[in-house]
């Protein structure tokens, strides 16, 4: 049995909570396991913003858009939770929120000015289209990759923090009687909304590109992507990081787009800017190391990989990329040693992203020969 696509109009948090509960119950009771894993689900939610004395029409539209998208994603999260329960995943509420935002794209399908001259309103309807097969594959990918998981979890936390900040500023603005103070609050609200919109642009690009990109690899694992998708994403991401320089995920994705076009100098620039905001990010250090190696800056690349190795000495992707860098420098002994470490520590790990490294690791070992590490001389 297949549940038809749902279109939901939401006005008020209690009603929204009730709808969420009903959706969860219906999905759990009526959705068979096979259908749950092979369905296209359309989920809609809306938001109406009633303008107050201090509100602008532009901000009313922006706020209504944020709320409609949030509600649509929350309903998508309810759907995700139901099908992952069927598959016996044990995801926390925060994980569901993060994964949903990382794999589900929202679209605005209605945008209208309503109400009267004395009581203007702005109405927005958002839609999420969920392919359950793609959804589950992407969740598996995040669950298996600590670095990618950290990216979507960080983005989800920032999104929630910005929402709370926006809510507080809206309340402050609604209660403000002083025109000068109202103007100052409106400027703060504009800054928060701009950051939210920057993150939304990044999320759309992430959902579109991340399933087809290998964030851990260089030329050796790059897939061909439509140039039109790359060009559109580059424009959107450049704007996103310009209006919000602290958008680390946007910079990582933009660097990946540059890598895809073999513009490693531009990719390096974005990754170094990302490190200024997230100096402890293993993913950024790994990607920067790869970019540096592909520019022939081998010693600089080793420095980036060693930062990861000190904290995560058996991280498979770091071991693999370090080995390739040693091989690029003509040091076959160390290339072979790192590939052997990779095979040793992934002996029981057959995740797709790890499994594809093993044949390449064995090829390097075979090409380099079985060269033992140099023994240190004893001192007396």
N, C-alpha and C positions, 0 to 999 in steps of 0.2 A: 504494500500500500504506500502511496506517495502523497505527502502533504503538499498542497498547492502553495505557490509563492505567496508570501504574506505582505500586505501593505498596511502599515500601522501608523495611526495618527496619535501623537503623544502630547498631552497637555496636563502637566503636573506630575511630580515625582511619584506619588502614591499610585496613580493610574499606571505609570510606566513600570513600576515594580510589579504590579499585579500582572501586567501583560507579559513581563519577562518570565514570571513564574509559570503562567499558563503555557507559554511557548516551550519552556523546559519540560513540563509534564507531557504535553502533546508529543514532543519529539521523542521522549524516552519511552512512551507507551506505544506509539503507532509506527515509529520509523524502524523498519527491519534493518539488520546489520548490513546486508548486501546493498540495499538502497542507500543507506547512509554513506557508503563509500563510493557511490557513483551517481551523485546528484548535483545539479546546478540549483542553488537556492538563492532566491532574490529576497532581500530584506530591506524594508523601507521604514524610515522614521522622519518625523517633521518637528519643526519648532517655530513658534510665533513669538516675536519680540514686540512688546508694547512700548512705544517710545515715551520717555518721561520728559520733563521740562529741560533737562540738561543734555539729553541725548541728541546725536546727529543721525540723520538717515543712513549715512555711510556706515557708521559704527553699528547701528541697529542691524543692518544686513550682515555685517561681519560676525556679530555675536550670534545671530540666528543661524548662520552657516556653521559656526563652530558647534553649537548645541545640537543641530540636526545630525551632523557627522558623528558627534560623540554618541548620541543615542543609537544611531544605526550600527556603530561599531560595538556598542554594549550588547545589542540584540544579537549581532553576529557572534560575539563572545559566548552568549548563552547557547547558541546553536553549536559552536565549537565544543563547549564543555559537554554537551549531550553526546556528541558523536565520539569524543575522546573517552568518555566513560564507557561507551559500548566497546571501544578498543582496549579498555582497561589501562589507559594512561592514568597516572596519578599527578594531575597538574594542580598547582595552587591557583587561587583566584588571580594573583598577580601575574603568574605565568600565562594564564588564559588571556588576560588583558594585553600583555606584551606580544604574545604570538599573533593574536588577532590583528593588532595594529601593524605587525610586520608582514602579514600575508594578505590582508583584505583591503581592497581599494574602495573608497567612497566616491560617488558621483552626485552632483547636484542636479536634480531632475525637475525641480519647480522653484521659482524665485519670483515672488510677487509682493508688491506694496498693497497693503489692505487697510482696513479701518476707515476712519473719517478724518476730516481736516483737524478736528479737535483731539481725536484719539487715534493717531496713525499707528499702524502695525507693519511689521515685515515678516513674511512667511517664507520658509525654506523647507524643501523636502529633499532628503538625501537617500541614496540607494547603495546597497552593497550587494554585489553578485559573488556568491561563494561557490566555487567548484570544490566539492569535498575531496576528490582525488588529489588535486593540487594542494589543497589545504593540509591534508595529512602528510603528504610528502615533505612539504615545507616545515611543518612542525617537527617531523623526524630530524630534518636537517639542523634545526635550531637546538633540539635536545641533545644532539650528538656533537655539536661544535660550541665549545665554551665561549670562544671569542665572538662568534656571531650572536649567540644568546645574550651575551653582555651588551651588545649593541642595541638589540630591540628592548631589553629590559631598561637600559639607561634612557632610551627614547620615551618609553612609556612613563617612567618616573618624571621626566621633564615635562611631558604633556600634562600630567596630572597636577604638577606644581604650578604650571602656567594657568591651568583652568581655575585653580583655587585663588591665584593672584588676581585673575580677571574678575571672578565673582566678588572678591573683596572690593575691588575698585569700582565695580558697577554699583554696589550698595553705597559706597562712599559718595559716588557721583549723584545717585538718586537723592541722597539726604542733604547734599551741599546747597546752601543758600547764597553763599558768596560767589559772585561770577568769576572773580580772579582765581579763587581756589578751585572752582569747577573746571576752569580752563587747564589748570595744572594737572588735575586728576585725569582729564580727558587725554592729555599728552601721555601720561603714564599708561593709560588704557590702550592708546594707540601703539605704544612700544610693545606691550604684551601681545596684542592681537597680531602685530607684525611678526613676532617670534613664533606664534602659533601657526600662522600661515606659511612661514618659512619651513617649519617642521612638516606641515601638511604636504608641501611641494616635494620635500625630501622623501616622505613616506610613499607618495605616488611613484616617484622614480625608483625607490627601493623595491616596491611590490612588482613593478614592471621588469626591472633588470636583474635583481638579486637571484632569482631562480636560474638564470642563464649565465651567471658569472661565477668564476672560481676566484674567490677572494684570497685564496692562499697560494695561488700559482702565478707564474710568469708566462713567457711565450710558450713554454713547454706544454701548457694545458689550456691555452686560450681558445674559446669558441668564437665562431663568426656570428656577429649580431647585425641586424639590419642597420644600415648607416642612419636612416631616418630616425630610428629609436634613439640612437646614440646622440645625434645632433639635438633632438628635442630635449632629451634628458640633460645634456650639457648646458643648454640655455637656462632651463629651469633651475638646475643646481647652482650655476654661477650666481643667479639672482638670489637664491636661498642663502648662500654663504655670504653674499654681500650685505644683505639686510640683517643677517644674524651671524656674525663672524665666529661665534662659539658653537656653531652647528657642526659638531665633529662627524656625525654620521653622514651629513651632506658632503663634507670634504673627503671622507673615505670613498664614497660612491663616485664623486667627481674625479678623484684620482684614478679610480678603476676605469672610468670612461676614457680618461686620457691614456691610460695604459693600453686600452683596447685599440686606440688609434696610434699606438707606438710613440706617443709624445711623453717620454719619461721625464723630461725636464719639468713640464707642467705638473705631472703627477707628483714629482718630488716636492715641488713648491706647496701643493695642497697638503701633502702628508706632514711636512714640517710645520705648517700652520696648525694642523690637527694636533700635533704633539705639544704645541704650546698650551693647548687647552686640556689635553689628556695625556700627560707625559708617561703614564704607567700603562697605556693601552698596548697589550701584546699584538693585537691585530695591526695597529698602525706601525709598530716597530717591524713586524714581519713584512708588511707591504713595502715599507720604505727600504728595507734590506734588499728585497727583490728588485725594486726600481733602481737602486744604486748598483747592484750587480750587473743589471742589463745596460747600465751606462759605463761599465768597466771600472767602477769605483769599488774594488773588491774589499779593501781594508775598511772602508766606511760601512760596507754591507755587513762584514763580520761583527763590527761594533754593535749594529742593531740586533743581530741574531744572538749575540752574547747577553744582551739585556734580557731577552726572553729566557735564554738557557739558565741564567742564574736563578730565575723564579720558577720556571717550568722545565727542568732539565731533560725531560723525556717527551716534550711536546713534538708529535710526529712531523708536523709541517715545518717546524724550525729545524729539526734534524735533516729533513729532506733538502730544504733550501740551503742549509749550511754545507751539505755534501756537494750540491751543485756548484756552490761558490768556490769550494776548494778545487773541484774539478776544472772550473773555468780558469783558476789560477795555476793549473798544472800540478796540483798536489794530489796525486792519485791515492796515496796512502791514507790521508785524512778523509778524502771523499769516500773511500771504501769503508773506513772505520765508522763514519757517521751513518752510512747506509746500513751497516750491520747493526748499529744501535737501533735504528728505525725498525728493522725487521725483528729484532729481539723484543722490543717493547710493544710491538703491535702484533705479536704472534697470535693472540686470541682476539684480535680486533679486525672484524671484517666489514666495518662500516664502509659504504660506497666511496667516500672521499679518501679513506685510508687504503682500501683495497686497490684502488687505481695507482697508488704510489709504489706498491710492492714489486710489480714487474719492472718498473723503471729503476728501483733500487737494486734489484738483482742484476739488471743489465749493466749498471755502473760497476758493481762489484766484479762481474765477469770481465768487463772491459779493463778494469784496473788490475785485475788479478788478485789473488788472495794474499794481500800484503799485511803481515803482522805489524802491530805497532812497535816502534823502536823502544827497546828496553832501556831503562835508566841505569847508568853505571852505579855500582855500589860505592859508597864512600866509607872509608875506614877511619 
